[in-house]
Amino acid sequence: MTRNVLLGLGVLLVGLAVWLVDEKQLASRAAFLERDGQRIDTLLAGRLAFEVSVLEARAGLQLNFDPVNRALSVLREAGAEAETLQTRGAAGAAAAAQIALAAHALEREEAALEQFKTDLALLRLASHGFPLAADTLIRRAETSARHGPRSALSDELTTLAALRTDLERYEELPAADVTQRLERELSTLQALRATLDDGGREELDVLVGHTRAILDRRERVDQFARVLVRSPVRAHLTAARTAFERSARGRAQQVGALQLLSGILALGGVMLLASAALRSARRPRR
């Protein structure tokens, strides 16, 4: 080959290598792969933290909802991440679809979550206030029984004690038979309301209010916890991670092959240019 042919081929090969790297955006593709994977991992970690925080709040291990809110703020990025993956074309389509499903399921959960927070806060308040209210009313009944005048409430000391015991059992483990006993005990006590003075009626209303709050809200907070455990959000995110890894392996292999090809082209071009330079150096000067 002549020197000019070598120069032309060398420049062509180097140009092809540069075009391949620039046109196919190999470096940016590799960076996208890493960032997309990290964001999916962040969503999965956020979901786990969300579930754990809700269950810990229900168990009384967390006294506020800050951990729940922090995890929820992470999960709210699911919709944006689905849109980002959709821009990757077919390579991100499967993962994007699963994350979009997770985002829709999360939207439905959020409304229930706000109700859960309200119910749990009121349940905690009622659980704290009930023993105090029960003791107050029991003392009123005992005072009336000892010092007179004896009231109808004094005759129901056994009912008051049973109400307190049954509610403690209900808080430990709700059961239909305990609920039925509590309803009967509440009916018995409320039937006495008209016989009490203003102070007695107020104390009875507080006791009944706390009892009703526990009966009504205990099941609702437990129901949300059960729904959360069965929620499809984490399953969708796990499926998205699996789909992404499968696609990423194929894309990584493609990027690697193109990088290897561009390297070979560049090396070949440099070698041809070097050969042309050597020929020029050896040509006798006139």
Rosetta silent file (secondary structure, phi, psi, omega in degrees, C-alpha in Angstrom):
SEQUENCE: MTRNVLLGLGVLLVGLAVWLVDEKQLASRAAFLERDGQRIDTLLAGRLAFEVSVLEARAGLQLNFDPVNRALSVLREAGAEAETLQTRGAAGAAAAAQIALAAHALEREEAALEQFKTDLALLRLASHGFPLAADTLIRRAETSARHGPRSALSDELTTLAALRTDLERYEELPAADVTQRLERELSTLQALRATLDDGGREELDVLVGHTRAILDRRERVDQFARVLVRSPVRAHLTAARTAFERSARGRAQQVGALQLLSGILALGGVMLLASAALRSARRPRR
SCORE:     score description
SCORE:     0.000 S_00000001
   1 L     0.000  143.341  177.576    0.000    0.000    0.000 S_00000001
   2 L   -75.954  165.734 -179.313    1.148    3.516   -0.717 S_00000001
   3 H   -61.343  -39.937 -178.559    1.655    6.050    2.024 S_00000001
   4 H   -67.196  -36.719  177.288   -1.440    7.975    1.023 S_00000001
   5 H   -64.869  -43.576  178.565   -3.581    4.853    1.082 S_00000001
   6 H   -61.240  -43.552  178.212   -2.309    4.002    4.561 S_00000001
   7 H   -60.776  -44.058 -179.794   -3.020    7.529    5.750 S_00000001
   8 H   -63.502  -44.814  179.088   -6.512    7.417    4.317 S_00000001
   9 H   -65.158  -40.322 -179.934   -7.311    4.043    5.838 S_00000001
  10 H   -62.125  -46.697  178.443   -5.869    5.070    9.210 S_00000001
  11 H   -62.915  -39.146 -179.830   -7.890    8.251    9.345 S_00000001
  12 H   -63.119  -45.128 -178.674  -10.990    6.326    8.264 S_00000001
  13 H   -65.964  -42.961  178.083  -10.621    3.697   10.991 S_00000001
  14 H   -63.677  -40.959  177.487   -9.979    6.251   13.722 S_00000001
  15 H   -62.420  -40.658  177.084  -12.931    8.267   12.484 S_00000001
  16 H   -62.240  -41.403  179.732  -15.154    5.175   12.576 S_00000001
  17 H   -63.594  -44.095  178.963  -14.084    4.463   16.143 S_00000001
  18 H   -63.654  -43.005  179.561  -14.825    8.035   17.224 S_00000001
  19 H   -61.819  -40.598 -178.411  -18.188    7.968   15.428 S_00000001
  20 H   -63.151  -44.731  179.935  -19.120    4.676   17.075 S_00000001
  21 H   -65.638  -42.369 -176.582  -18.393    5.960   20.555 S_00000001
  22 H   -74.321  -46.610 -175.734  -20.163    9.258   19.929 S_00000001
  23 H   -68.109  -42.718 -178.179  -23.166    8.016   17.954 S_00000001
  24 H   -84.693   -8.464  176.727  -23.925    5.027   20.148 S_00000001
  25 L    50.754   56.106 -174.478  -23.173    7.001   23.348 S_00000001
  26 H   -64.902  -42.818 -178.144  -21.439    4.060   24.956 S_00000001
  27 H   -64.815  -43.861 -178.831  -20.214    5.876   28.049 S_00000001
  28 H   -67.960  -34.230  177.547  -23.600    7.459   28.761 S_00000001
  29 H   -61.973  -45.101  179.132  -25.385    4.136   28.227 S_00000001
  30 H   -62.037  -39.188  179.247  -23.196    2.470   30.822 S_00000001
  31 H   -67.155  -39.998  177.530  -23.841    5.368   33.223 S_00000001
  32 H   -60.406  -42.497  179.789  -27.597    5.154   32.619 S_00000001
  33 H   -56.982  -46.390 -176.938  -27.541    1.450   33.417 S_00000001
  34 H   -67.061  -45.083 -177.718  -25.883    2.071   36.764 S_00000001
  35 H   -67.227  -41.028  178.902  -28.112    5.003   37.756 S_00000001
  36 H   -61.579  -43.814  178.756  -31.334    3.255   36.754 S_00000001
  37 H   -62.315  -40.473  179.521  -30.393    0.206   38.783 S_00000001
  38 H   -64.663  -38.801 -179.537  -29.555    2.339   41.808 S_00000001
  39 H   -68.422  -37.788  176.287  -32.901    4.128   41.644 S_00000001
  40 H   -64.875  -40.593  176.955  -34.829    0.845   41.494 S_00000001
  41 H   -61.778  -38.481  178.682  -32.839   -0.394   44.484 S_00000001
  42 H   -63.667  -41.014  177.752  -33.711    2.833   46.318 S_00000001
  43 H   -63.307  -42.693  179.061  -37.411    2.267   45.645 S_00000001
  44 H   -63.227  -44.032  178.843  -37.194   -1.298   46.937 S_00000001
  45 H   -64.283  -37.763  177.600  -35.370   -0.178   50.081 S_00000001
  46 H   -64.231  -38.048  179.017  -37.954    2.571   50.558 S_00000001
  47 H   -66.346  -42.947  178.279  -40.786    0.066   50.317 S_00000001
  48 H   -62.210  -43.889  179.106  -39.232   -2.210   52.911 S_00000001
  49 H   -62.981  -37.331  179.073  -38.656    0.755   55.232 S_00000001
  50 H   -62.699  -49.544 -178.342  -42.269    1.858   54.696 S_00000001
  51 H   -62.914  -44.851 -179.567  -43.717   -1.536   55.614 S_00000001
  52 H   -63.224  -41.607 -178.172  -41.466   -1.928   58.654 S_00000001
  53 H   -65.211  -41.349  178.535  -42.247    1.605   59.863 S_00000001
  54 H   -63.254  -45.799 -178.657  -46.014    1.098   59.584 S_00000001
  55 H   -66.616  -36.636  177.248  -45.869   -2.193   61.465 S_00000001
  56 H   -68.202  -37.547  176.364  -43.614   -0.709   64.143 S_00000001
  57 H   -63.085  -42.393  179.129  -45.979    2.226   64.542 S_00000001
  58 H   -63.260  -37.069 -178.518  -48.885   -0.189   64.954 S_00000001
  59 H   -79.473   -5.674 -179.637  -46.947   -2.155   67.564 S_00000001
  60 L    85.873    9.381  179.405  -46.134    1.018   69.484 S_00000001
  61 L   -80.772  -17.702  173.937  -42.402    0.836   68.758 S_00000001
  62 L  -124.107  129.667 -175.086  -42.567    4.204   67.001 S_00000001
  63 L   -94.113   -6.896  175.359  -44.410    7.052   68.637 S_00000001
  64 L  -136.636  176.378 -175.029  -44.591    9.283   65.551 S_00000001
  65 L  -104.962   16.590 -179.314  -44.998    8.855   61.809 S_00000001
  66 H   -59.807  -46.513  178.591  -41.742   10.483   60.677 S_00000001
  67 H   -61.589  -37.096  177.616  -40.153    7.188   59.487 S_00000001
  68 H   -62.990  -45.079 -177.638  -43.359    6.347   57.593 S_00000001
  69 H   -67.060  -37.738  178.903  -43.397    9.756   55.918 S_00000001
  70 H   -64.433  -45.006  179.321  -39.711    9.576   54.963 S_00000001
  71 H   -65.001  -37.580  179.688  -40.160    6.177   53.338 S_00000001
  72 H   -65.092  -37.286  178.751  -43.295    7.374   51.574 S_00000001
  73 H   -62.942  -33.160  175.973  -41.447   10.347   50.081 S_00000001
  74 H   -68.220  -44.890 -177.354  -38.979    7.916   48.510 S_00000001
  75 H   -66.445  -26.227  179.993  -41.763    5.752   47.086 S_00000001
  76 L   -66.282  -11.736  177.403  -43.482    8.759   45.518 S_00000001
  77 L   -81.412   -1.572 -176.378  -40.610    8.864   43.007 S_00000001
  78 H   -61.187  -42.386 -179.288  -41.863    5.625   41.451 S_00000001
  79 H   -61.405  -43.829  178.955  -43.966    7.393   38.834 S_00000001
  80 H   -64.990  -38.515  179.472  -41.057    9.565   37.699 S_00000001
  81 H   -66.857  -37.445  176.677  -38.754    6.551   37.543 S_00000001
  82 H   -61.084  -42.412  179.038  -41.267    4.667   35.385 S_00000001
  83 H   -64.874  -39.300  178.789  -41.316    7.603   32.962 S_00000001
  84 H   -62.811  -44.931 -179.373  -37.507    7.709   32.904 S_00000001
  85 H   -66.309  -30.527  177.707  -37.258    4.011   32.101 S_00000001
  86 H   -63.967  -29.285  178.780  -39.813    4.399   29.315 S_00000001
  87 L   -72.240  -12.636  178.901  -37.410    6.783   27.581 S_00000001
  88 L   -80.590   -2.520  178.772  -34.876    3.941   27.389 S_00000001
  89 L    79.842 -149.104 -176.424  -37.083    2.258   24.794 S_00000001
  90 H   -60.931  -29.979 -177.241  -37.583   -1.497   24.665 S_00000001
  91 H   -62.925  -31.792 -178.077  -34.684   -2.043   27.065 S_00000001
  92 H  -107.999    4.683 -172.674  -36.563   -0.383   29.934 S_00000001
  93 H   -62.940  -46.387 -176.509  -40.142   -1.166   28.947 S_00000001
  94 H   -64.510  -45.588  179.168  -40.681   -4.208   31.183 S_00000001
  95 H   -65.350  -40.416  179.816  -39.214   -2.572   34.281 S_00000001
  96 H   -61.111  -41.155 -179.525  -41.109    0.660   33.569 S_00000001
  97 H   -63.037  -42.170 -179.815  -44.412   -1.223   33.351 S_00000001
  98 H   -68.212  -39.765  179.510  -43.880   -2.904   36.729 S_00000001
  99 H   -68.534  -36.200  176.222  -42.858    0.325   38.434 S_00000001
 100 H   -62.218  -40.487  176.417  -45.907    2.081   36.970 S_00000001
 101 H   -62.811  -41.169  177.655  -48.117   -0.642   38.485 S_00000001
 102 H   -62.096  -41.125 -179.622  -46.361   -0.150   41.828 S_00000001
 103 H   -63.867  -41.723  178.963  -46.965    3.611   41.616 S_00000001
 104 H   -65.294  -42.424  178.677  -50.700    3.110   40.946 S_00000001
 105 H   -64.227  -37.484  179.256  -51.036    0.658   43.835 S_00000001
 106 H   -65.461  -37.377  177.650  -49.212    3.091   46.103 S_00000001
 107 H   -59.077  -40.354  178.946  -51.640    5.877   45.206 S_00000001
 108 H   -68.537  -33.635 -179.528  -54.502    3.710   46.429 S_00000001
 109 H   -69.681  -32.767 -172.768  -52.610    2.946   49.638 S_00000001
 110 H   -61.058  -41.535  178.218  -51.938    6.589   50.453 S_00000001
 111 H   -61.989  -43.113  178.497  -55.578    7.443   51.130 S_00000001
 112 H   -67.203  -31.975  179.505  -55.873    4.428   53.420 S_00000001
 113 H   -63.552  -41.878  179.398  -52.586    5.400   55.073 S_00000001
 114 H   -63.174  -39.423  176.496  -53.951    8.784   56.158 S_00000001
 115 H   -65.933  -38.155  177.376  -56.979    7.069   57.703 S_00000001
 116 H   -60.517  -44.293  179.936  -54.627    4.602   59.416 S_00000001
 117 H   -60.565  -45.419  179.694  -52.651    7.453   60.962 S_00000001
 118 H   -63.009  -47.660 -178.774  -55.812    9.073   62.278 S_00000001
 119 H   -62.177  -42.344 -177.579  -57.223    5.812   63.613 S_00000001
 120 H   -67.585  -40.197  178.574  -53.955    4.826   65.269 S_00000001
 121 H   -62.204  -44.004  179.631  -53.520    8.220   66.941 S_00000001
 122 H   -70.781  -33.882  176.872  -57.059    8.092   68.332 S_00000001
 123 H   -64.374  -42.780  177.820  -56.652    4.450   69.338 S_00000001
 124 H   -62.424  -42.161  179.442  -53.524    5.309   71.309 S_00000001
 125 H   -63.018  -43.942 -179.706  -55.346    8.182   72.987 S_00000001
 126 H   -67.396  -39.844 -179.956  -58.306    5.980   73.883 S_00000001
 127 H   -64.668  -33.870  177.430  -56.096    3.158   75.151 S_00000001
 128 H   -74.598  -37.739 -174.755  -54.300    5.611   77.400 S_00000001
 129 H   -82.472  -24.929 -175.193  -57.473    7.284   78.614 S_00000001
 130 H   -60.091  -49.281 -178.917  -59.652    4.232   79.199 S_00000001
 131 H   -59.408  -37.848  179.178  -57.973    2.944   82.410 S_00000001
 132 H   -65.546  -43.764  179.580  -58.119    6.429   83.932 S_00000001
 133 H   -65.038  -39.770  179.440  -61.788    6.830   83.005 S_00000001
 134 H   -65.111  -44.287  179.227  -62.632    3.363   84.341 S_00000001
 135 H   -61.722  -40.463 -179.594  -60.841    4.023   87.643 S_00000001
 136 H   -61.721  -45.374 -178.211  -62.636    7.359   88.041 S_00000001
 137 H   -71.552  -35.809  177.584  -66.064    5.809   87.551 S_00000001
 138 H   -64.181  -41.656  178.101  -65.257    2.834   89.763 S_00000001
 139 H   -62.727  -39.056  177.021  -64.195    5.186   92.576 S_00000001
 140 H   -60.854  -45.762 -178.745  -67.481    7.071   92.215 S_00000001
 141 H   -65.426  -40.751  179.738  -69.432    3.809   92.467 S_00000001
 142 H   -66.683  -39.827  178.730  -67.386    2.601   95.473 S_00000001
 143 H   -62.732  -42.024  179.078  -67.834    5.928   97.289 S_00000001
 144 H   -65.250  -37.735 -178.705  -71.571    5.753   96.758 S_00000001
 145 H   -69.683  -34.550 -176.212  -71.673    2.164   98.017 S_00000001
 146 H   -83.961  -42.413 -170.627  -69.695    2.955  101.168 S_00000001
 147 H  -110.572   -7.996  179.056  -70.975    6.335  102.178 S_00000001
 148 L    69.698  171.407   -9.177  -74.347    6.611  100.405 S_00000001
 149 L   -67.900  141.999 -177.040  -76.638    7.472   99.093 S_00000001
 150 L   -67.864  133.549 -177.639  -76.334    4.210   97.203 S_00000001
 151 L  -112.055  170.379  176.555  -76.828    4.662   93.463 S_00000001
 152 L   -63.228  -29.545  179.122  -77.681    2.365   90.566 S_00000001
 153 L   -66.145  -34.389  179.100  -74.061    2.666   89.485 S_00000001
 154 H   -62.557  -32.034  179.871  -72.939    1.135   92.773 S_00000001
 155 H   -73.912  -11.452 -178.432  -74.964   -1.950   91.936 S_00000001
 156 H  -111.878   26.727  176.190  -73.008   -2.309   88.699 S_00000001
 157 H   -58.227  -38.708  179.242  -69.502   -2.336   90.163 S_00000001
 158 H   -63.220  -39.026  178.894  -69.135   -5.866   88.864 S_00000001
 159 H   -65.367  -41.893  177.941  -70.090   -4.685   85.373 S_00000001
 160 H   -60.978  -44.780  179.653  -67.515   -1.881   85.511 S_00000001
 161 H   -64.450  -40.140  179.330  -64.784   -4.287   86.584 S_00000001
 162 H   -65.182  -38.921  178.571  -65.804   -6.749   83.876 S_00000001
 163 H   -60.443  -45.120 -179.822  -65.741   -3.978   81.263 S_00000001
 164 H   -63.732  -45.590 -179.492  -62.196   -3.065   82.186 S_00000001
 165 H   -63.613  -44.866 -177.978  -61.017   -6.673   82.161 S_00000001
 166 H   -66.446  -35.444  179.895  -62.733   -7.498   78.868 S_00000001
 167 H   -69.864  -36.589  175.604  -61.371   -4.410   77.136 S_00000001
 168 H   -62.020  -40.287  177.487  -57.835   -5.305   78.199 S_00000001
 169 H   -65.800  -39.922 -179.178  -58.384   -8.766   76.724 S_00000001
 170 H   -63.847  -39.884  179.758  -59.797   -7.245   73.545 S_00000001
 171 H   -66.140  -33.034  177.105  -56.732   -5.021   73.107 S_00000001
 172 H   -72.917  -44.716 -178.313  -54.483   -8.040   73.461 S_00000001
 173 L  -155.083  100.641  178.915  -56.497  -10.222   71.096 S_00000001
 174 L   -60.169  133.757  178.717  -59.815   -9.133   69.568 S_00000001
 175 L  -143.855  150.316 -175.578  -62.355  -11.934   69.652 S_00000001
 176 H   -62.161  -41.668 -177.217  -66.048  -12.097   68.810 S_00000001
 177 H   -67.487  -35.177  178.070  -67.119  -13.358   72.224 S_00000001
 178 H   -68.431  -41.362  178.327  -65.194  -10.574   74.001 S_00000001
 179 H   -59.909  -41.700  179.520  -66.733   -7.982   71.687 S_00000001
 180 H   -64.058  -40.612  178.454  -70.218   -9.291   72.491 S_00000001
 181 H   -64.861  -41.478  179.475  -69.563   -9.076   76.232 S_00000001
 182 H   -62.080  -41.130  178.442  -68.274   -5.516   75.879 S_00000001
 183 H   -62.523  -41.974  178.826  -71.390   -4.502   73.968 S_00000001
 184 H   -64.639  -43.550 -179.041  -73.631   -5.956   76.697 S_00000001
 185 H   -64.599  -40.373  177.313  -71.627   -4.238   79.439 S_00000001
 186 H   -63.923  -42.050  179.222  -71.769   -0.906   77.619 S_00000001
 187 H   -61.656  -41.715  179.424  -75.534   -1.216   77.175 S_00000001
 188 H   -61.833  -45.388 -177.455  -75.975   -1.964   80.868 S_00000001
 189 H   -70.534  -38.883 -179.483  -73.923    1.061   81.932 S_00000001
 190 H   -67.972  -26.341  177.402  -75.507    3.429   79.435 S_00000001
 191 L   -67.273  -18.690  179.976  -78.939    2.459   80.728 S_00000001
 192 L   -88.631   -6.387 -170.672  -77.886    3.995   84.054 S_00000001
 193 H   -56.207  -41.683 -176.638  -76.975    7.371   82.580 S_00000001
 194 H   -65.916  -20.916 -177.819  -80.274    9.040   83.420 S_00000001
 195 H   -86.782   -7.655 -175.274  -79.884    8.118   87.101 S_00000001
 196 L   -93.388  157.839  173.038  -76.504    9.852   87.468 S_00000001
 197 L   -78.422 -178.981 -175.643  -75.734   13.455   88.328 S_00000001
 198 H   -59.386  -43.706  179.627  -73.921   15.726   85.902 S_00000001
 199 H   -62.822  -42.140  179.630  -70.468   14.614   87.071 S_00000001
 200 H   -65.596  -41.690  178.639  -71.401   10.955   86.829 S_00000001
 201 H   -63.599  -40.426  179.424  -72.871   11.345   83.354 S_00000001
 202 H   -63.543  -44.196  179.669  -69.742   13.124   82.136 S_00000001
 203 H   -64.512  -39.278  178.140  -67.478   10.412   83.547 S_00000001
 204 H   -65.722  -40.866  179.528  -69.631    7.687   82.002 S_00000001
 205 H   -62.921  -39.462  178.066  -69.596    9.434   78.619 S_00000001
 206 H   -63.492  -44.838  179.809  -65.802    9.613   78.695 S_00000001
 207 H   -61.629  -46.780 -179.535  -65.561    5.907   79.543 S_00000001
 208 H   -64.111  -40.336  179.700  -68.007    4.920   76.816 S_00000001
 209 H   -61.442  -44.903  177.965  -66.254    7.178   74.287 S_00000001
 210 H   -63.568  -41.605 -179.127  -62.859    5.581   74.935 S_00000001
 211 H   -63.540  -45.003  179.478  -64.356    2.095   74.764 S_00000001
 212 H   -63.439  -39.692  179.874  -66.114    2.812   71.465 S_00000001
 213 H   -61.711  -41.346  179.588  -62.971    4.331   69.984 S_00000001
 214 H   -67.429  -44.576 -179.697  -61.001    1.194   70.809 S_00000001
 215 H   -63.436  -41.116 -175.706  -63.697   -1.121   69.460 S_00000001
 216 H   -76.513  -38.270 -169.271  -64.139    0.863   66.249 S_00000001
 217 H   -97.108  -21.834  179.796  -60.516    1.698   65.447 S_00000001
 218 H   -59.886  -46.670 -178.221  -58.610   -1.366   66.604 S_00000001
 219 H   -66.885  -35.118 -178.539  -59.959   -3.477   63.756 S_00000001
 220 H   -68.061  -42.723 -179.493  -59.352   -0.727   61.186 S_00000001
 221 H   -68.753  -36.541  177.376  -55.678   -0.277   62.030 S_00000001
 222 H   -67.572  -36.395  178.476  -55.163   -4.032   62.046 S_00000001
 223 H   -63.400  -41.486  178.478  -56.951   -4.310   58.708 S_00000001
 224 H   -63.675  -41.062  179.036  -54.584   -1.758   57.151 S_00000001
 225 H   -62.153  -40.061  178.675  -51.581   -3.676   58.480 S_00000001
 226 H   -66.638  -41.272  178.546  -52.919   -6.883   56.930 S_00000001
 227 H   -63.583  -38.910 -179.093  -53.567   -5.141   53.605 S_00000001
 228 H   -62.419  -42.259 -179.556  -50.055   -3.693   53.670 S_00000001
 229 H   -63.747  -33.991 -178.890  -48.486   -7.109   54.102 S_00000001
 230 L   -92.606    2.939 -175.732  -50.453   -8.428   51.104 S_00000001
 231 L   -61.800  143.636  179.407  -49.892   -5.308   49.001 S_00000001
 232 L   -82.115   -2.239 -173.603  -48.568   -5.874   45.450 S_00000001
 233 H   -59.130  -50.686 -177.741  -46.269   -2.819   45.574 S_00000001
 234 H   -65.785  -35.895  178.422  -43.156   -4.665   46.720 S_00000001
 235 H   -63.285  -40.711  177.897  -43.861   -7.545   44.326 S_00000001
 236 H   -64.494  -41.988 -179.830  -44.086   -5.092   41.402 S_00000001
 237 H   -66.958  -38.035  176.653  -40.832   -3.415   42.418 S_00000001
 238 H   -64.513  -41.223  177.382  -39.093   -6.784   42.773 S_00000001
 239 H   -64.394  -37.016  177.402  -40.355   -7.778   39.332 S_00000001
 240 H   -63.793  -41.411  179.338  -39.079   -4.469   37.956 S_00000001
 241 H   -63.923  -42.092  179.214  -35.650   -5.145   39.424 S_00000001
 242 H   -63.610  -45.210  179.426  -35.582   -8.622   37.892 S_00000001
 243 H   -63.723  -39.725  179.949  -36.675   -7.308   34.479 S_00000001
 244 H   -65.282  -43.461 -179.915  -34.122   -4.522   34.654 S_00000001
 245 H   -61.925  -40.473  178.568  -31.283   -6.896   35.522 S_00000001
 246 H   -62.836  -45.454  179.678  -32.238   -9.157   32.631 S_00000001
 247 H   -68.563  -38.789 -177.825  -32.326   -6.220   30.228 S_00000001
 248 H   -64.282  -36.478  178.118  -29.185   -4.670   31.691 S_00000001
 249 H   -61.483  -44.171  178.535  -27.186   -7.836   31.092 S_00000001
 250 H   -64.852  -41.598  179.637  -28.148   -7.759   27.418 S_00000001
 251 H   -68.202  -37.815  178.825  -27.424   -4.047   27.124 S_00000001
 252 H   -64.366  -40.126  177.471  -24.121   -4.413   28.935 S_00000001
 253 H   -63.586  -40.720  178.870  -23.067   -7.152   26.530 S_00000001
 254 H   -64.985  -46.560  179.064  -24.027   -4.942   23.591 S_00000001
 255 H   -61.473  -41.752  178.695  -22.173   -1.953   25.005 S_00000001
 256 H   -61.801  -41.828  179.482  -19.140   -4.128   25.719 S_00000001
 257 H   -64.715  -42.468  179.249  -19.113   -5.496   22.172 S_00000001
 258 H   -66.781  -38.139  176.740  -19.371   -2.015   20.686 S_00000001
 259 H   -63.768  -40.592  178.230  -16.614   -0.737   22.975 S_00000001
 260 H   -64.184  -43.291  179.783  -14.396   -3.626   21.901 S_00000001
 261 H   -63.078  -43.481  179.694  -15.129   -2.938   18.231 S_00000001
 262 H   -64.565  -37.200  177.158  -14.380    0.759   18.598 S_00000001
 263 H   -63.527  -42.488  179.548  -11.136   -0.092   20.362 S_00000001
 264 H   -64.151  -43.009  178.861  -10.086   -2.457   17.568 S_00000001
 265 H   -62.049  -45.009 -179.985  -10.941    0.148   14.935 S_00000001
 266 H   -63.689  -42.472  179.469   -9.004    2.833   16.757 S_00000001
 267 H   -63.575  -43.434  178.146   -5.998    0.554   17.246 S_00000001
 268 H   -61.806  -41.344  178.910   -6.046   -0.458   13.595 S_00000001
 269 H   -63.949  -43.059  178.788   -6.235    3.155   12.524 S_00000001
 270 H   -62.991  -41.282  179.784   -3.350    4.173   14.746 S_00000001
 271 H   -63.420  -40.641  178.595   -1.234    1.308   13.425 S_00000001
 272 H   -67.099  -40.503  177.463   -1.927    2.333    9.824 S_00000001
 273 H   -64.994  -39.056  177.547   -1.093    5.947   10.573 S_00000001
 274 H   -65.018  -39.898  178.778    2.109    4.855   12.296 S_00000001
 275 H   -64.038  -40.954  178.131    3.016    2.706    9.280 S_00000001
 276 H   -64.505  -38.923  179.086    2.418    5.642    6.960 S_00000001
 277 H   -64.753  -40.021  178.795    4.576    7.854    9.151 S_00000001
 278 H   -64.187  -41.344  178.953    7.403    5.296    9.074 S_00000001
 279 H   -62.412  -39.575  177.919    7.231    5.094    5.296 S_00000001
 280 H   -63.921  -38.902 -178.941    7.471    8.838    5.086 S_00000001
 281 H   -68.611  -32.394 -178.461   10.499    8.820    7.357 S_00000001
 282 H   -83.278  -15.902 -177.650   12.247    6.175    5.258 S_00000001
 283 L   -65.839  128.688 -178.635   11.591    7.867    1.920 S_00000001
 284 L   -63.875  136.132  178.891   14.899    9.299    0.645 S_00000001
 285 L   -77.837  140.491  178.670   15.038   13.050    0.557 S_00000001
 286 L   -96.669    0.000    0.000   15.662   14.686   -2.818 S_00000001
